Amino acid sequence: MTISQPPAGTGSQGRRTIPLTEITLPHECPRPVRRYVLSRAPYFRGLDEEELDRIDARMSTRSYAPEAPIFRAGEEADSLYVVAEGRVKLSQVTAGGTGTVTDLLVPGELFGAMSTLGESIHHQTASALVGTCVLRIGQDEFRAVLAEQPRIALRVLDDVAARLTRAEADVGSHGSATVEQRVASTLLRLADKLGEDRGSQGIMLEVPLSRADLAGLARSTPESVSRVMSRWKKQGLIDSGRRWTALKETARLEALRDAAG
């Protein structure tokens, strides 16, 4: 694993830079890491170490370099994954043929699909955003876990129902929300998942997130998102560079998110 930490200060082109820790090679996933992330995963929270180790024994470990695909849309879906280290990007192709990011996942988050969860084909592509390690459990092994742990089966049912509810709510909220509301909501959600409080520098998002990526997450267009971000940067609400974004005025962003459309 190689860690690159550019110095703070002024870059070679006279632009101000902010330290960025970038993982350039895949992580490894030692047992303590696997146990910890499983304990954070929604399906497995509250299990004791022995129960977690039994689930871990049914899983395989896979590492990916940045941008490497984990699975692609259209492929057969037969596995559940847990992010152990790094970041995972979910994306899909729009009706117009444009790729768009739908979510960024952090350690402890689940992704993937299988017929047990109601899907037999992947509808999104998952790829490593940085050097990443994931845990994978196949469908037969996952069914064995559900048979052994009824409370996990109940959590799975609750999760499937919650996803349907969220999908219906998203359709309504995104249809009525302004671009500013959607962008503010997306930035604040990313800050909760990925942000690091840097005091006067704001809440730092050290992820290689393009305007097109942000537009996909906000369900808008790159042009609209660029206009909003440029305006907010001039107003001091945010700051940004090629591979980072800083939220400097979260209270104002929250007010924009919550404003009536």
N, C-alpha and C positions, 0 to 999 in steps of 0.2 A: 504494500500500500504506500503510495506516494502522496505526501501532503504538501501543497503549494501555498505559501502565504506571502503574497505581494506586499511590499511595504506600504505603510500609510504615508500620505503626503501628496506630492505632486508627481504625476506620471510623466513619461517622456514627451507627451504631446501637450504638456502644460495643464492637463486636466487633473482635478483632485481625485484621488483614489481612496478607497476604504478597504481595510484588510479583508481578504476573502479566503476562507479555508476551503479548498476544493479537493474532493476525493477523486483521484485520477485512475486508480486501479480497484478491482473488486475487493470487497471486504471478505474476511473469513468469519465464520459463525461458530465460535466455541460454545460448549454446553452452557456456561453461565449466561451468555447472551441469549441463547435460544430459550432457556427457561424463563428469563426475564421478559422477553418480548411476548412469549406465549401467555404469561400471567397478565399482560396488558391487553391482549387481544379480546375483543368483546365476548366471543363465545367461551373463552376459557378463564375469565376472571373468577377469582374466588376458589380455584382449585388448589389443593395442597401440592407440595413439591413432588410427592410420589405420583400423583395423578398427572401432573404436568410432564414428568419424565416418561410416563407410559405413552402419552400423546406424542412427545418428542421422538420416541423410539419408532413411531409409525411414519415419521416425516423424513424427507430427504432434504439436503442442503444444496443450494445452487448459488453461484456467484456470477455477476454480470459486470462487464465494463460499461462505462457511460455510453448511452444510446443503444446498447444491445437490446434486442427484443426478447421478452420473456414469453409472450405469445402474441399472435396476430388475430385481428378480427377475421371471422369466417372460419377459423380453425375449430376442430372439435374441442369441446370443453369438458374436461374430466378431472379437474384438480382445483383445490383451494390453496391459496398462498398467503403467507404472513410476511410482511416486511420485517427483516431482522436488523439490517443496517443499511444506511443509505437512503435513497429516495426513489420512488417509482412514479412514472408518468403514465396516466391513462389517456388515450386519444381515440378519436374516431374520424371517419371521413364523412363529410356532409354530402347532401344531395348534389351539390355543385362540384364535388370532387376535391374539396379543400380539406386538409387535415386540421383538426381542432382538438385542443387539450380539454379534457373533461374533468380531470382531478389530479392532484398531487398527493401521494401517500407517504406517510412517515412510519418509522418503526412501531410495530404493534397493530398496524392496520391490516385488515383482511381484504383480499381481492381474488378474482378468478370466478369460475362458474362450473357447474356440473348439473346433471339432470336431477340429482337429489335436491338441489337448490332452485330447480325450476328452469334451468337453461342448459341446453346441450351443445350450443354453439357460442363462441365468444363474439360479442357484439362490439368490443373495443379492443384496441391494441395496448398491451402493457410493455413498457420499456424502462430500462434503468436511466434515471436522470443523471446520476453520478455513479461511482463504483458502489455496487449494491449486492447484498446477500439476502436471499429469501428462503423461507421454509416452505416446502411443498408436501401436501398430502393428497393422495389419489382418492378416487371416489369409493372404492371398496374399503380402503382403510378408514375413510371418514365415516362411512356407514357403520363400521365396527365400533368407532368411538361413540356414535350416537346410540348404538345399542347398549353400550357399557355405561353411558352417562346420560340418563334421561333429562337431567337439567340442561345439558348442552343442547339436546334436541328441542327443548322448549325455547331456548334462546334463539335457535335458528328459526323457528316458526315466528317468534316475535320480530326477528330482524327482517324476514321476508315481508311481513305485514307492514313494518315501519318503512321499508323501501318503497312499497306501493303508495303509502300515504305521502311520503316525501315527494315522490314523482308527481303525484297529482297536485300537491301544494306548489311545487316549482313551476308547473305549467301556468297556474294562475298568477303567481307572484311575478314571474318574469314577463308575463304579458302586460302587466300594468306598471311595472317599475321603469323609471327613467334609466338612461345609460349611466348617469352619475350614481344613482342608487345601486345599480348592479356592480359597477366597478368598486365603489366603496365597500359594499358587502363582501365582494371577493377578496379585496386586500385585507380586510379585517379578519376574514375567515382564515386566510393564509397566515396572518400574523399569529393567530391563536395556535396554529399547527406548527409553524416553522420559524416564527419570529424570535429574535433575541433582543432584549432591552439593552440598548447602548447609551442610555442616559440622554445627553444633549443631542446625540446623533439620531435619536428616535428608535423605533422598533425595526431591527434590521432583518430583511429577508435575503439571505445569501443563496439564491437559487437562480440558475440561468433561465430566466423567464422572459421570453420575447413579448412584444406587443400582441402578436398573433396568438401566443399562448394565453395571455391574459384575456384577450377577446373571447377565446373559446371558453374559458372558465366563467366569464361574465355574460356569455351568450350575446355578444355584440359583434361589431366589426372592428378590425384593426385600426381603421381610419378614425372611427368614433372614439375608441379607447385612447388612441394617440392624442387626439385633441383634448380629451379630459385630463389625461396625465400631464400634458404640457401646461395646461392651465393651472392645475394643482401645484405643479413644480414652481411656477412663477409666483403663486400665492403662498408658497412655503408649507403646504400641507404634506408634501412628499419630497424626496430627493431620489435620484436614481442614477445608475451607471449601466454598463453593458451587461453585468452579471449580478446586479444587486438592486434592491429597492428599499428605501427607508421611509417608514411612516412617521412623520414628525409631529403631526397634529391629530392624534387618534380621536380626541373628543369631537373635533370638527368633522372628521370622516364618519363618526357614528351618527352625528346630527344629519349629515347628508344621506346616510343610509336609511335613517328612520323618517326622513321628511316625507310629507304627503306628496304623491305624484301630481 
